[in-house]
Each structure stands twice: as structure tokens, then as C-alpha cells.
Amino acid sequence: MTIAARHGLGRFVRAGARLGRPSGEGLADTAVALRRALEDAGVAFVKLGQMLSTRRDLLPAALVDELTKLQTQAQPAPWTEIEPAIAAALGRPIDEVFRSVEPEPLAAGRA
């Protein structure tokens, strides 16, 4: 709820809130806020947004278009978080399993 509120989506998660359906520019702004909130919430929520981006049959085009950005423009988790998780899953250090591992640099224009 804190993340939703931080991104201007608090009205959608308040208990008992009565909502109208955003449309036009309001929907576009809501879509951007939702994408940013999902990114902020972490990997599982980014994956949820990626799955929702494939549901043009259920969601408005403006929302799907914004969530589609999570397919190619989501921020990757930092290597400092990824490396220990891989090593734990392997049960040993990465360099004992792979000859070399070099994290891919971020594409131009992504921070």
C-alpha cells in the first residue's frame, strides 16, 4: 500500500473506496503510475505486470501499452543481489561451475 500511495495509486487500494474508471489522459497517467509501482515493488510484481501486458482482451490499450514496457525496459536487479542467489541455488561459488560470468552492461539510455 505504501508503494501504491507513493506512486499516486492510493485511491485504488483504500478499503471501501468508490472509484470511477479512469479514461483518456487519466488512464495514461494511471498506467505510468502502475508500471512504476510494479517496478518499485520488485521482481515478482514486474513479472505480474509482464503477464498483464499480454492481456489486451482484458485491459485497456493504454494500460497494456505501458505495461509492455516491463518486457524490455524493466530495471534489472543489481548483480550484488543476483550473484549470491545463483551461488546458493548452485550450492557452490559461481566460478566453480562456470568458466566466466560477466554481467551484461545496461543498454544505452537505461540507468
C-alpha positions, -999 to +999 in steps of 0.1 A: +000+000+000+029+023+007+043+018-028+009+023-043+004+056-024+039+068-033+030+065-069-004+081-066-024+049-066-035+051-030-071+057-040-072+023-057-062+004-026-082+021+002-108+000+018-143+009+008-131+034-019-156+040-047-138+045-079-147+057-113-129+043-143-100+065-154-101+073-191-081+094-216-051+112-201-062+100-166-058+064-178-024+071-193-012+087-161-026+058-141-009+033-164+025+050-159+020+051-121+011+014-121+042+005-141+064+025-118+048+010-087+052-026-100+089-018-107+093-004-073+076-034-057+102-059-071+107-088-094+075-107-087+054-076-094+073-068-125+066-104-137+029-098-129+029-066-150+047-085-178+019-111-178-008-085-177+008-068-207-002-097-228-039-094-219-053-070-245-085-089-242-090-078-206-072-045-202-075-011-219-049-005-246-033+024-228-026+002-198-013-027-219+009-004-238+025+010-206+029-025-190+045-037-222+075-016-213+082-040-185+090-066-212+122-048-223+127-017-201+124-031-165+154-023-144+175-054-137+183-065-102+218-055-092+245-081-097+253-079-060+219-094-053+219-119-082+253-135-077+246-148-041+212-161-052+228-181-081+256-194-059+230-205-033+210-223-059+241-240-073+253-249-038+288-235-046+305-204-059+297-195-095+333-196-107+334-233-097+306-240-121+311-216-150+344-206-167+334-170-167+304-149-159+302-113-169+270-093-161+257-077-192+261-039-191+229-018-191+218-008-226+223+029-236+197+051-222+189+029-192+200+037-158 
